[in-house]
Structure formats: structure tokens, C-alpha cells
């Protein structure tokens, strides 16, 4: 590791130590972090005038400044998983990269695209069920975008091993070819949300009928300013 990396790591540890010098500081740090994570969870799931509450099956992804899209996932319980995502209680992402550093989070409610999909895809989706469909779309999204945090898996010996999405024989990979039309609609929606930019005065969450994009960095800026 280079000196710049080591210096940054030491600076991170020193800053955190300064924030938790005693019990009251630790409590304040805990409250601040959870308050922010709760706000992001609300933006990811709560309904508004253009989008219903995020529930059921969705695809989601997190982007970082410089890195771009770093992680892609899917869930059958958006109402739970998306709230857990920034908290990190049942998800490793927030423990690896804290949500205070996230640039955007994209969420696509793919079942809402089924009515536009070819009839063959609709029948395939009905035969496979939402769980396998979600895994198939997740596989295709990971294969297309290659987010780095999906590109390796942890091993019990403490090392990391690369994932080969192309040669994967997972349930998602095996059944992905059955949903070409639904995948194309999902990818178009994903690209659209990925191209959204939040200008000055825009809300930190921009929603559409089948998804939304949330900007945690904007929430943090507004919180600090406030």
C-alpha cells in the first residue's frame, strides 16, 4: 500500500477517535449516524405523489464518487431491505462504505415493467416466480455493469476470491436467458435513473412510477448546512 493510502487510513482513525472520546461523544455519534441512515431509508421506501411505497421485489444499486456503480443487489422485501441498506444491520455494504459517502442509490421495481414485456417473458416470469426472476435480473445487471463489490466473494480463510459472472451457474444465471424482453425494459429504466442529475433546489429523491433515485450526498449537505 502506498503512503497516501496509509496516511488517509490513519486520518480516518484519528477523526473517529476524536468523535468518540467519551460515552457522550459515542452516543452522539451513534445518534447522528442512525438519524442519517433513517433519513435515507425513508427516502428509499416512502410513498409520494409520483411513486407508491417501495415494497416487494426490486433491484437496487449504490454509486460512489469516482468509482461509479459499486454494488448491485435484489430483494423480495424492499420495505425491509432498503431500510436496512444504509443502517448495515443485515447488509455488509454500509459496513464497508458508509452511506455518508454514497452518491446515489437507484431502485427499480421490476414487476411494474412486466405489463410492457413480451408475452413470452410474462409467461416465463409467471413460471419462474418473483424470487428467481429477481435473481436473474440481478445477474444480468451485475454482468452488464460489473460493480466491483459484486466482483469478489469472501472466503473463510480471510482472503477474497473473484466471481466469474460469465461462467456462473447460479439460479439467476441459468434462468436469465428466459427474460430478454423484461431485462431490456429493466436496463432502460436503470439507465434512465442513472442519468438523472439533481441540481440546486431539487429534492434528494427523484421518483418515477417504476423506481426512484436517491442522493445521500445531497441529504448530507442539507443536514450539515441546516
Secondary structure as UniProt FT lines:
FT   HELIX           3..19
FT   HELIX           23..45
FT   STRAND          58..64
FT   TURN            65..67
FT   STRAND          68..75
FT   HELIX           78..87
FT   HELIX           93..96
FT   HELIX           99..101
FT   STRAND          102..108
FT   HELIX           110..116
FT   HELIX           119..128
FT   HELIX           130..145
FT   HELIX           148..150
FT   STRAND          152..154
FT   TURN            156..157
FT   STRAND          160..162
FT   TURN            166..167
FT   HELIX           171..175
FT   HELIX           176..179
FT   HELIX           180..195
FT   TURN            200..201
FT   STRAND          205..208
FT   TURN            209..210
FT   STRAND          211..214
FT   HELIX           216..225
//
